[in-house]
Amino acid sequence: MKRRTLFAGAGVIAAAPLLDVPTASAHGSGRQLMTGAEVLAKDNWKALAGQKVGVISNPTGILSDLNHVVDVMHASGKVNVVAVFGPEHGFRGSAQAGGSEGDHVDPRTGIMVYDAYGANADKLVNLYTKSGVETVVFDIQDVGARFYTYIWTMYEAMLAAVRTGARFVVLDRPNPTGGSARGPMLKPGYTSGVGKREIIQQHGMTVGELARLFNAEYLPLDTGGARLKELQVIQVRGWTRDQLYADTGLPWVMPSPNMPTPDTALVYPGMCLFEATNMSEGRGTTRPFELVGAPYVDYRWAQALQAKKIPGVAFREAYFTPTISKNANVLCGGVQVQITDPRKAEAIVAATHMIVEARKLYPGFAWRAENPPGRWIDLLTGSDRFRTMLLADATAEEIVAAWKAETDAWTARRAKYLLYKGAHR
């Protein structure tokens, strides 16, 4: 193991040992797959030389030896990390959904960590100025869904970089759902913290590719025509967009407390819609977003869903008691969503069938309590179309067909921003 003495300000911090772990390789490919962080480290951090660096990251920002990129940058003595910005759940990942770690000095490195969860560009401009950041580095594992908040943290960070003249560097990572785009488009009037700009529900892009699209198309709309002074994407080496996370050979680090496995990431773009209902989406269980149910659900739901033979997924009758969130400490009946073929499974299609069948079977099915009712499903799906079609007794097939043209248009539009070869569905 490596151990270094690290200096922060006038004090001396004895670092915990850095781990030595063999480098992962792409599963079955015979070639090494390297994340953007690993590529930059192998290049001796040259892209960050001579700059005051601020890093936006969380526990997923690791190198192949499982050490965190901030810890390794700091220990190398070659990167002047002057600030870290923690997104939802915090830099070290100690906070639950909707939470953060607040501003604090990181005890391992002595670097100042600023709370960036929910921070808009105005707050980030102040933090960049206060810390003297010249280059902002983004390194977070995304899961490929419009409503997963880290991409919007990146967007606000990019806006702030435009306004302060900071360089912006994205250390890219694979999209766990691969490169296929699926689902409806966010419409004007339905922007929120879970969708600040018009992108598709399962976008099928890496964060580096999204950064290129944001910089070209959306930043100018919010800055009076300005773009980043410099955007650099350090690409993943050895990844193609038809690879799912299980194909990469990379270790999985939970991007958030309720994203425990790559299978969770595969179902999340659809099963997250149950957040808008009075049904539990499995928070407070060992299988969040795979276990879905409510106290009023019985065996009939699994039976009806199995009969539909939805490609790539199966539904096991399940009973569970969530420890937190909706229906906490109450026995729920429901299903466990099983991925039978990850290349055929479409989580948004499966979730649409699930919601349609639940509403047919159970009078107790309802939107979660809020004002106006159903607002959250509108924000998650990007418009009121899903909700209004459901209430008009449209079939799941009709609801899915309604967004096909939007998915096709997005697939064509994003093409010039893509960095990796492979399936472009």
Helices and strands as residue ranges (DSSP letters): E 5-8, E 11-14, H 36-42, G 46-48, E 52-57, H 69-76, E 80-86, E 104-105, E 112-115, H 121-131, E 135-139, H 150-164, E 167-171, E 182-185, E 200-202, H 207-213, I 214-218, H 219-223, E 231-234, G 245-247, H 262-271, G 272-276, E 291-294, H 299-307, E 313-320, E 332-339, H 347-361, H 375-381, H 385-391, H 396-401, H 404-414, G 415-417
